[in-house]
Amino acid sequence: MTTPDSPPPALHVACLCAAWCHVCNDWRPAFDELAAQAADGERWSWIDIEDDEALVGDVDVEDFPTLLITRGGQALHLGPVAPRAEPVLTLVEHARLGRMAPHDGDEASALARRLAAR
């Protein structure tokens, strides 16, 4: 629980991909580099939707890569993203600044809660 004086929970940025996806494989080194430069306390994860099928649950990933941004077990963003640093960093910055409303979707919220419990 946060108080008015406490900082909000840190973000969790997760890239949902698949091992067979060539775009994902090409994007992975750049994503890992962004993760290495993340703000203190932030978590960045690479999630293979097939290898981590139980974690992903009913989230329907229609395009790769798909980015999930959560805070404190609440999904803020879930959607495809261009596999480049700029659009990812723009989304993350909006989330950091509180410029994202909670994502509307039960599956995304359930995945956010599973990630928070991990």
C-alpha positions as CSV (number, residue, x, y, z in Angstrom):
1,M,0.0,0.0,0.0
2,T,1.3,3.5,-0.9
3,T,0.8,6.6,1.1
4,P,0.6,10.1,-0.4
5,D,4.3,10.6,0.4
6,S,5.5,7.2,-0.8
7,P,6.6,6.7,-4.4
8,P,4.4,4.6,-6.7
9,P,5.4,1.0,-7.3
10,A,8.1,0.5,-9.9
11,L,7.2,-0.4,-13.5
12,H,7.5,-3.8,-15.0
13,V,8.1,-3.8,-18.7
14,A,7.6,-7.1,-20.4
15,C,8.2,-8.0,-24.1
16,L,5.9,-10.8,-25.2
17,C,7.6,-12.7,-28.1
18,A,8.2,-16.1,-29.5
19,A,11.4,-18.0,-30.2
20,W,10.4,-18.7,-33.8
21,C,9.8,-15.0,-34.5
22,H,12.7,-13.5,-36.5
23,V,11.7,-10.0,-35.6
24,C,11.8,-10.9,-31.9
25,N,15.1,-12.5,-32.2
26,D,16.6,-9.4,-34.0
27,W,15.0,-7.1,-31.4
28,R,16.1,-9.0,-28.3
29,P,19.7,-7.5,-28.0
30,A,18.3,-4.0,-28.1
31,F,15.6,-4.8,-25.6
32,D,18.1,-6.3,-23.3
33,E,20.2,-3.2,-23.6
34,L,17.2,-1.0,-22.7
35,A,16.6,-3.3,-19.7
36,A,20.2,-2.9,-18.5
37,Q,19.7,0.9,-18.5
38,A,16.3,0.8,-16.7
39,A,15.5,3.1,-13.9
40,D,16.2,1.9,-10.4
41,G,13.7,-0.7,-9.2
42,E,12.1,-1.2,-12.7
43,R,11.8,-4.8,-13.9
44,W,12.2,-5.7,-17.5
45,S,11.4,-9.2,-18.7
46,W,11.5,-11.1,-22.0
47,I,8.6,-13.6,-22.0
48,D,8.3,-16.3,-24.6
49,I,4.5,-16.8,-25.0
50,E,5.0,-20.5,-25.8
51,D,7.6,-21.4,-23.2
52,D,5.8,-19.3,-20.5
53,E,2.3,-20.3,-21.6
54,A,1.1,-20.8,-18.1
55,L,2.3,-17.3,-17.1
56,V,0.8,-15.6,-20.2
57,G,-2.6,-17.3,-19.7
58,D,-5.4,-16.1,-21.9
59,V,-3.6,-13.0,-23.2
60,D,-4.1,-13.0,-27.0
61,V,-0.8,-11.9,-28.6
62,E,-1.7,-11.0,-32.2
63,D,1.5,-9.4,-33.3
64,F,5.2,-9.5,-32.3
65,P,6.7,-7.9,-30.4
66,T,4.0,-7.0,-27.9
67,L,4.8,-4.8,-25.0
68,L,3.2,-5.1,-21.6
69,I,3.8,-2.3,-19.0
70,T,2.5,-2.8,-15.5
71,R,2.7,-1.1,-12.1
72,G,1.9,-2.7,-8.9
73,G,0.0,-5.6,-10.5
74,Q,-2.0,-3.3,-12.7
75,A,-1.7,-3.4,-16.5
76,L,-1.1,0.1,-18.0
77,H,-0.3,-0.9,-21.6
78,L,-0.6,-4.0,-23.7
79,G,-0.1,-3.9,-27.4
80,P,2.3,-4.4,-30.4
81,V,5.3,-2.1,-30.6
82,A,7.8,-1.3,-33.3
83,P,11.0,-3.2,-32.4
84,R,13.0,0.0,-31.9
85,A,14.2,1.7,-28.8
86,E,12.4,5.0,-29.4
87,P,8.8,3.9,-29.3
88,V,9.4,1.6,-26.3
89,L,11.1,4.4,-24.4
90,T,8.3,6.8,-25.2
91,L,5.7,4.4,-23.8
92,V,7.8,3.7,-20.7
93,E,8.3,7.4,-20.1
94,H,4.6,8.0,-20.3
95,A,4.1,5.2,-17.8
96,R,6.8,6.6,-15.5
97,L,5.2,10.0,-15.5
98,G,1.7,8.6,-14.8
99,R,0.3,9.5,-18.2
100,M,-1.3,6.1,-18.7
101,A,-4.7,5.1,-17.5
102,P,-5.0,1.4,-16.5
103,H,-5.4,-0.9,-19.5
104,D,-8.9,-2.1,-20.0
105,G,-8.8,-5.9,-20.2
106,D,-9.2,-8.7,-17.8
107,E,-6.5,-10.9,-19.4
108,A,-3.9,-8.1,-19.2
109,S,-4.8,-7.4,-15.6
110,A,-4.5,-11.1,-14.7
111,L,-1.1,-11.3,-16.3
112,A,0.0,-8.1,-14.5
113,R,-1.0,-9.7,-11.2
114,R,0.9,-12.9,-12.1
115,L,4.0,-11.0,-12.9
116,A,3.8,-8.9,-9.7
117,A,3.6,-12.2,-7.7
118,R,6.6,-13.6,-9.4
